[in-house]
Amino acid sequence: MSPRKAAVLRHGEAGRNLREHLIDTAAKLISAQGTAGLTVRAIAREAGVADGVLYNHFADKEELLANALAAHVRDVENGLGELPAPGSGTVEATLRAQLAYGLALHKEILPAFAGLLAQPAVLARFDEAAEDGESWRDRLAGYLRAERELGRLSGDVEAATAMLVGVCHETVLSGLFPHGPKVVTSPGIDAVIATLLEGIAVR
């Protein structure tokens, strides 16, 4: 085995190679301290390898960070558990669960994306690697379409998807950028879902 391999791998983490170890290490650093200022040196030190070892497994820093960002998102999603299936419970209850999930997800992952705004190459690599249907937004849209096919919803589900995702973005991003537009009060989950289902037009 190469002497440059991390000690943690030399001591018997079965089934893990050095590339996976580096991605996992970088993902843990992203979770703990965000992406702003995250360097190759910091990742290498945390992983227990020399700085140059990273370039034996990744074309560049951007590839490593894009993979680590994807791993961070997966870790957060795995910790949030499963969402209700279409047709289960009431539509109101499942929509509340969807929005609560989205808010919790964005609270954990948006800081990492915000920290990479000055590194568009990383975000481009992340986007290129993403598969259709993989994001929560894709799954939310799929859920709404399934409920419409079941006859439990009607109307423009793409617009509904944009509204729910927009609530998540506004709620979380307004806290990340304190010098941006102020959000005085964020609507509660129940209020958002009631408005989505009932509308605001006078009947």
Secondary structure, DSSP 8 states (H G I E B T S, - for coil): --TTS-HHHHTT-TT--HHHHHHHHHHHHHHHH-STT--HHHHHHHHTS-GGGGGGT-SSHHHHHHHHHHHHHHHHHHHH-----TTSS-HHHHHHHHHHHHHHHHHHHHHHHHTTTT-HHHHHHHHHH--TT-SHHHHHHHHHHHHHHTTS--S-HHHHHHHHHHHHHHHHHHHH-TTS---S----HHHHHHHHHH-SS--
